[in-house]
Structures are given as C-alpha cells and as structure tokens.
C-alpha cells in the first residue's frame, strides 16, 4: 500500500499518469515472443520427469501428444 502511494506521488515528476509501480513501465517494454506449444510441453515433461515413475511419465507424454494434436487440428 505504501509503494502505491509513493508511486502516485512520484508519477507527476516523471511526466506520466499515476499508475501502479509494477505497470508504470509497461508501455515502454518490448513485447516478448510467445514460445511454441511443443517447446513448452517438452520443457514441462523434462521438469516433471524426475518426479514421476515410468507409468505416470508415459501417461503424461500421451496426454501431451493428444493436446498438441488437438490444438493443431483446431487451428486449421
């Protein structure tokens, strides 16, 4: 709450309207690219692999393959 008040107090000095500190610079930031779904899923599978046994890992991989197929079909 105190940070919000500080941000509002300093905003006129910066020449921009008073907004939250977290979003004050948003218009000046570059847009980040959206990663491909397949890459995100592979990173997820790699991160949960040590936490799963072989059966759970196989089920997770099958579900994610079906997700990729469904998304590709629905985009056509």
N, C-alpha and C positions, 0 to 999 in steps of 0.2 A: 504494500500500500504506500509506503514511504517513497519507493522508487518511482511510482506513478506520479506522485506529487512533484518530485524532483524533475522528472521528465517534462511535465507540463510547465514547470517554472522556467526551464531552460529552452523549451521549444521556440519561443519568440526570438530568442537570441540567435538561434540557428536559421531563422527565416523560413520555418516550415510550421504547419499547423500542429497543435499539441496532439500527440498520439502516444500509445504505449511505447516504452523503450524497446521492446522486442520487435516491434513492427515499424519503427521510425525509419529505418534504412531500407525497407523492403523495395520501394520503387527504384532504388539505385543498384540493387543487386542483380547480377546476371541470372537468367533462367538456367536451371540445371537440366541436363538431358535426362529423360526417363529411361531407365535400364530396360533391356528386353526381358520379357516374362521368363523365357527359358533360362537366361543368366541368373535371374533372381531365384528361380526354383532350384537350380544347381547349387547355388551358394547356400540355400536353405538346407538342401539334402546333405551337403558336406558338413554343415554346422550341427545337425542333429544326429548324424551317423554314430558318433561315439556314445550317444545316449540310448541307442536302440539295439535290440537284439536282431538277428538275421531276419526273422519273420516280420517284425514290425518295419524294418527297413524296406523289405520287399513290398509290403502293403503301401507304404508311403510313396515309394517310387511309382507304383502302378497308379495310385490316385493322382499323382502329379502329371504323369503322362496323359491320363484322361483329361485333366484340366487343360493342358496345352492343346490337345486335340479339340476340345470343346471351344476354347477361345478362338482357335484358328478357323473352325467351321462357322462360328457365329460372326466373325468379322467379314466373311465372304458375302 
